[in-house]
Amino acid sequence: MKDLSRITLDPAVMGGKACIRGMRMTVGTVVGLLAAGRSREEILKAYPYLEPEDINQALAYATWRVEEREVPLAVA
């Protein structure tokens, strides 16, 4: 799997949602902005504390999570 060192999960930040570098910017917000048609340049201008690699890793994390599958445990 690609390096996702910029993606953090901390119960004390945004309720434990996946965030960018411990900030109060969630992966969902970044992916949602892209899905709404915002360009990377627009996002970086609107949120100057973000870096291009933050967007790359947000997309990589979201892709990994979508492909993940939960399997119920068998009850004995």
PyMOL commands that set and color helices and strands:
alter all, ss='L'
color gray80, all
select helices_A, chain A and resi 14-16+27-35+40-46+52-67
alter helices_A, ss='H'
color red, helices_A
select strands_A, chain A and resi 7-9+18-20
alter strands_A, ss='S'
color yellow, strands_A
deselect
rebuild
show_as cartoon
